[in-house]
């Protein structure tokens, strides 16, 4: 879980590391251009129910803290989604990452026995995304 410290307040804003990495790119780009805007998000499950919005301005101190010491691989599509919302009148709305699902190629000596289908995601939350199965260790 990453953290944003914004302004003179010591109140941390907790956002999952992967989401925060993408949000940081969009926020830094806007602030580098001297643009002010809002950022909105839904509260994580461990906080009181609701949502928050902050006004981002280049003159207000801002610090991003990540729990994971290794930088995450960024999704261009997710950055574009966040940047598009940043340029709207509503400001940045932290939305879940779009994960493309579809057929998975399978090598099988009997191709007639293999059925490939698509999977639909009904609901996904940035805070609760988990991948099942074996993961390669990137180190």
C-alpha positions, -999 to 999 in steps of 0.1 A, spaced: 0 0 0 15 33 -11 10 67 5 6 103 -6 15 130 18 -1 163 5 3 198 19 11 206 55 -10 178 69 5 146 82 -27 127 72 -16 100 48 -36 90 17 -33 53 12 -34 40 -24 -23 6 -37 13 8 -50 5 -1 -86 -23 25 -88 -1 51 -71 27 46 -96 3 53 -125 -13 82 -106 21 97 -99 30 99 -136 -2 118 -144 0 141 -114 37 149 -120 30 157 -157 1 181 -148 21 198 -120 52 202 -143 29 222 -166 18 244 -137 -18 230 -140 -41 228 -110 -67 200 -108 -86 177 -85 -79 140 -76 -108 118 -64 -108 82 -51 -130 58 -32 -119 50 4 -102 17 9 -122 -10 27 -102 -5 60 -113 32 61 -148 47 67 -170 43 36 -170 71 12 -148 90 -13 -124 120 -11 -112 147 -34 -82 169 -30 -72 201 -50 -37 197 -65 -16 228 -70 21 231 -80 29 252 -49 16 226 -24 42 201 -11 36 165 -23 54 132 -15 48 97 -28 59 68 -7 58 32 -21 60 0 0 75 -20 -28 112 -10 -33 110 -20 -70 93 3 -95 62 -13 -111 58 -19 -149 35 9 -161 4 4 -184 2 31 -211 -35 25 -214 -41 31 -177 -20 63 -177 -40 75 -207 -73 68 -189 -61 87 -159 -47 116 -180 -80 118 -199 -99 122 -167 -74 147 -155 -82 169 -185 -120 168 -177 -139 192 -156 -142 166 -128 -104 161 -125 -86 128 -120 -108 100 -109 -87 70 -98 -103 42 -118 -93 5 -119 -69 -7 -145 -85 -22 -176 -72 -57 -180 -76 -72 -214 -89 -107 -213 -93 -130 -242 -83 -162 -258 -51 -178 -244 -31 -197 -271 -27 -233 -261 -3 -258 -277 -20 -292 -278 -13 -322 -300 -51 -326 -304 -64 -291 -314 -100 -303 -317 -100 -311 -279 -91 -275 -269 -118 -250 -263 -109 -213 -259 -133 -188 -246 -134 -152 -233 -137 -142 -196 -157 -112 -186 -149 -92 -154 -181 -80 -137 -164 -58 -111 -128 -50 -102 -114 -29 -75 -78 -15 -76 -74 -24 -40 -85 -61 -44 -69 -72 -76 -52 -106 -71 -36 -130 -96 -39 -167 -89 -14 -193 -100 23 -194 -101 42 -162 -106 77 -159 -120 100 -142 -96 112 -110 -114 145 -110 -95 
